[in-house]
Amino acid sequence: MDTLKQRLFTNWHLMRVIRLGLGIWVLVMAIQSKDWAMGIFSAFFIYTALAGVGCCCPQGCYVPDAKAEHTAKTCDAVYEEIE
């Protein structure tokens, strides 16, 4: 339970606030137009904002540094010529 509380109240950044605002706005529009598909779409945005998950989070689309590639062990490939 402590981790849920920690996720809800920490690491808020601009993109997370925008997703929450967009989700609430789309939810209100879905209720007004009685469109359940738009409601599901808004639920996705609200969930990603409150849970702090998704590709829009910091390090959501994490790309390792070039320095890490030099430290990793690599195997030499053996190629055989086919005639």
Contacts in CASP RR format, 6 or more apart in sequence:
PFRMAT RR
TARGET T0000
AUTHOR 0000-0000-0000
METHOD contacts of the structure
MODEL  1
MDTLKQRLFTNWHLMRVIRLGLGIWVLVMAIQSKDWAMGIFSAFFIYTAL
AGVGCCCPQGCYVPDAKAEHTAKTCDAVYEEIE
7 50 0 8 1.000
7 51 0 8 1.000
7 52 0 8 1.000
8 50 0 8 1.000
11 52 0 8 1.000
11 58 0 8 1.000
13 58 0 8 1.000
15 56 0 8 1.000
15 57 0 8 1.000
16 49 0 8 1.000
16 52 0 8 1.000
16 56 0 8 1.000
16 57 0 8 1.000
17 49 0 8 1.000
19 45 0 8 1.000
19 46 0 8 1.000
19 48 0 8 1.000
19 49 0 8 1.000
19 56 0 8 1.000
20 45 0 8 1.000
20 46 0 8 1.000
20 49 0 8 1.000
20 50 0 8 1.000
21 45 0 8 1.000
21 49 0 8 1.000
22 45 0 8 1.000
23 42 0 8 1.000
23 45 0 8 1.000
23 46 0 8 1.000
23 49 0 8 1.000
24 42 0 8 1.000
24 46 0 8 1.000
25 42 0 8 1.000
26 38 0 8 1.000
26 39 0 8 1.000
26 41 0 8 1.000
26 42 0 8 1.000
26 45 0 8 1.000
27 39 0 8 1.000
27 42 0 8 1.000
27 43 0 8 1.000
27 46 0 8 1.000
29 35 0 8 1.000
29 38 0 8 1.000
29 42 0 8 1.000
30 36 0 8 1.000
30 38 0 8 1.000
30 39 0 8 1.000
30 41 0 8 1.000
30 42 0 8 1.000
31 39 0 8 1.000
47 53 0 8 1.000
48 54 0 8 1.000
48 56 0 8 1.000
48 57 0 8 1.000
54 60 0 8 1.000
55 61 0 8 1.000
END
